């Protein structure tokens, strides 16, 4: 059955206790105070107590499939009423021609898994299954919840306990057991109580520390690292020969040398986030290569010898024949790639020259940011 038209007058049905079934032709008619609506066979015919006063219905038709009711009286409405256990002639539905809307005066009951759908593509769906309730935005847009009030709140069924409150032009508040624990402000976030953070070892983290490693050396073509801490020039003289111009497992040294070398002992698993290197050299030409390396101590008998692992390696162009000129190289974050460093590692610097800079004196400073 379809109800059409911009202007629909009152359609009020009042039933008594009599129900009569009667064969009629398709369409709508009245007979002996009966309203008869029939399509495709037998339809219920019910008595109407005051059809003249209560029914003003014109312009109905039957198109072979649907009964179409079109009230042509301007500004009129179609009103559906019935008699409940509490009140006679209660309004349930009104199709309002003057206000151009439909007003539902009673609860609408949708059984489990029956959805209320909105939008041409069923974009918004509201429904309840046998366990939970859902508000689903399944279209291409977003789900927007707005309010003209002071705030929007999420809470329990009786509005006795608040979970979240979003205040217009103000804070967003989070609650635990109805007690506010977090509140945003114009300056950031205010927290009541403790903040416990668990960060994966591969995370760039939220805590940061800056490490500065310095040293000086007479350049050779092999990599060198800092002297034993017992040496009088430790921790700054970079004079221990690694034995190779390439850092790899092919060249190992005793753990005692690596362990006693100056460096930074990492207390937690972390990541390198930034490196800034500065170098001076009295060489007239040539380059200096500075490597940031990681050495992981071990108590295993098989690990008496070990090799450092390269975290990052940078070729720094030497200052021209003057140790009063400082060359600065800021390593791009993308080149570091958030390199992970194991807990318990030692971060060290190793330095080498090339055929042109060998024999020259160099001073190196490496500033490193680690995060965890």
N, C-alpha and C positions, 0 to 999 in steps of 0.2 A: 504494500500500500504506500502511495506517495502523497505527501501534502505539499502543494506547490503554490507559488504566488507571493507577491510582496504584501498584499493586503488580505488577511484572512479574518473573517468575523468569528464570533463566539460559536463554539461547537461543544455544547455541554450535554452529557448523557446522564440521566438519572434512572437507575434500575430499581424495579421492585423484586420480589422473590420469585417471579414467574419466568421461566425460560422455555421458549417455544422454538422448534425447528421447522422450517418451512422451505419448500422448493420455490425459488424465484429465478428469474432470468438474470444474467450478469448485469451488475450495476448497483445503483443505490435508489431505494424507493421507500415510501411510507405506506402503511396499510393498517387501519384500525389501531392507530397510536403505536405502531411498530416501526422501528428503524430497521430496514433490511439492507445489509451490505453483503453482496455475493460476488464471488469470482470463481470460475472454473469448478462449478458444482454447488452442492448444498452448503449454506453458511448459516450461522446462528442468527435467529431473529429474536429481538428482545423488546418488551413493551417499554414505551417512554411515557411517563405520567403526564407531562405537559409539553408536548412536542411543539405547540404553537409558540409558547413563551420561551422555551429553552433551546430551540433549534432554529438557527437562521443559517441555512446552508444552501448555497447556489453554486452553479458552475461545476458540478461534479461530472466525471466522465469515466469511461472504461476503454482502455486502448487495446484490449485483447489479452493483456498480461497484467496490467496494473490498474488499480482504482485510483484516480487522480481527483483530489478535492481541492478546488481553487475558489476561495471566497473572494468575490470581487468588491465587497463593501470596503471602501477606503478606511484605513486605520483600525479595522476590526482585528479580532484575534480568534484563534481556536483554543479552547480550554478543555482539557481532559480532567474529569472528576470521577470520583467513586466514593462509596460510603465505607468507611473503615469501622473497626470495633469501637472507636472513640468518638467519631464525628461524621455527620452526614455531609455529603457533597464536598468532600475535601479536594482541593486542587492538587494535581500531580504534575501536570505539564501544561505550559501555556506558550503557544506560538503567537508572539505579539507583533501585530502588523503596524502599530503606531510607533513603537520603539525599535522595531526591526531586530528582534532578538528572540531567543527561546529560553524560557525560564523553567527550571526544574525545581519543584517544591519539596520533593521527598528524596530519600537516599537512593542512589543508583548502586545496585549490587552486581558486581562482575565476579563470577566464580573463578576458581583457581585457573591460571594460565590463559584467561581471557584478557586481552590487552585493549587498553584505550590508546588509540593511535592518532597522531597529529602530523600534518604535513602531507604534501602530495606523494612523497615516497615513504610514508610511514616513518618519518625521521625521528620523532619522539614517541617512545612507548612507555607506558606505565602499567605495571601488572604485578600480580602476586602468584607465586607457585605454591605448592603445598607447604613450603617452609619459609620462604623469604619474599621480600618486596623489592621491586626494581624500578628505577628511573633510568631509561637508556636513551642516549642520543646516538642514533645509528646513522645519521646523515653525514654530510661533509662539514658541517659547522660545529660549533662548540655548545656546551650546555651552560647557560648563563642563569644564575639565580640572583635576582635583584630584590631590593626592598626600598620603600619610601619611609621606613621607620628609622629609628636610631641605630639599629644594628641587626645583623643576621646571626642567629644562634643555632647550634646543634646540641641536642640534649636528650634526656630520657622521655618516655611516653607522657608522663605527667608534668613535664616542664619543671621538675623539682631539682634536677641536676644538670649542670652545664658541662658540655664537652669542649665546645669551641665557640668563640664569640668574635665576629668581625664587625667593628664599629665604623659607622660612616665617618669619613674624613679623620679616622683615628687609628687605634691599635687593632691588632689581631691578637687574641688571647687564647692560650691553650690551658686546659684544666686537667688536674688529676684528682679523681674522687671529689669533684666539685670545689677544688682549691686551685686557684690560678698559679701556674708554675712558670709560664713563659708569656712575655708581652713584647710586641714590637713597638718601637718608638722612632721619633725623627732622628735619634742618634744611633740607632741599631736595635739591639735586643736586650731586654732585661730578664734575668732568670732568677727565680726564687728557689733556693736549694742547690744541690750539687749538679754538676754537668759531667757525666761519664761518657767518654768517647772511645769507641773501639775502631781502630783503623787497620785495614789489611796491610800486610808487609809490602805489597806492591803499590800502595796508594802514595800519591804525592804529599798527603798529610795536611795537617793544619798547624803543626808546630814547626818552627824553623830555627836553625842555628848557623852562625857564620864561623868558618874555620879559616885561619890564615897560616899558611905554611911558607917559610922563607929559607933561603940558603944562598951560598955563593960557591963557585967552583972555577977551576981551570978546565976549560972545555976539552973533551976528547971525542973521538968518533964513536966510542962505546957509551952506553948509558952509565950514569953514576948515581948513587944515592947517598944519603947522609951518613956521617960517621957514627960509630958506636957511641952510646951515651957516655961512656967512660973517657972518650977523647976530650982533650981540653978545648977543642974547637967545636965540639957538639953543642947544640943541635943544628948549627948553621952550615958547617962545611960539608959540601956534597963532594966526597972524594973516594967513596968505595966503588971500585970498578965492578959493574955487573957482568962484564965479560962478553957482551954482545951489543950490537946496535939495534937489535930487535928483541922486544919483550915477548917471551913465549915459554911454553913448557920445555922447549929444547934446552933452555939455559936455566939451571937451578943453582941456588946458593944455599948455604946453611941457614937454618931457621934462626940461629943465634944472631946472625948479622941483620936479618930482616926485623926481628923482634926488637933488637936494641937500637935500631935506626929511629931517628926522630920522625914523628908523624902524629896523626890524630887517631886515638882509639875510639871506635864507634860503639856507644853503649846500647843502641837499639837498631833494629833493621830500619833502613831509611832509603831515601832517594836523593840523587844529586839534582838540584834544581837550577843552579847558576854557577858559572866559573868566570872569574876575571883574572887575567894574568898580566904581570908587569915584569919587564926585563930591561936591564942595562948591560952593555958589553963594550969593551974597548977595541973590538975587532973592526978592521977597516971594511970588511965585507963578510958575507956568509950568513948563515942562519943558526938559530938555536931551536931545538925541539924540547918542549916540556911535556912530560907525561904525568897525569894523575893516575896513580895505581892503587890497587887494593891488595893487601896481604892478609891471609886468614890463618892465624896460628892454629896448630894442631898438636895433640899429645900422642898421636899414633906413632909407633916405632918406624913405620914406613915413611913418615913425613919429616924426617930430620932435615932433609933438603926440600926446598920448595921454590916456587917462582912467583913473583907478583903478577897480578892480573890487571891489564890496562882498563881503566875506566874511561879515560879520555886522553887523546894525544893531540898536541897543537904545535905547529911550526910557527915560531915567532921570528920575524925578521929582526936581525941584530941592529942596534943603534950604531951609527957610523962613527967608529973610532973615538967614542966619548962616553964615559960612564955617568956623565951628568945629563945625558939624554935618556928619557924613560919611554920605552915602547909599551903601550897598553893594548891588550886584546881582550875584548868581551866576547865570550863564546856564546853563540846563538843557542837559545833554549831548545830549538828543534834539533840541533846537532847533539845536544846532551841526551835528549830522548828519555828524560826522567830515569836515568840509569839506577838500578837497585843496588844497594850495598848491604852485605850480610851483617847481622849483629855480631859483635866481637871483632870485626875487621879493623885493620889499621890502614888509614889513608895516608899515602906518602907522595912525594914528588921525585921524579927521576929526570935527569937532564943529559943531553948530548949536543955536540956541535957537528959541524960538517968539515970538509977538507979546507974550507976557507977560514972558518972561525976557530979551528983547533988551536989550543995554546993560549987563547984569549981568556981574560977573566970576565965572568958573568955573575950578575946578582939577580936572583929570581924571587918574586913574590906571587903566590897563588891564593886568591881569595875564593872560597868555596861555600855555597849555601846548600845545606842538607835539610830535608824535610821528612817528617814522619807523622 
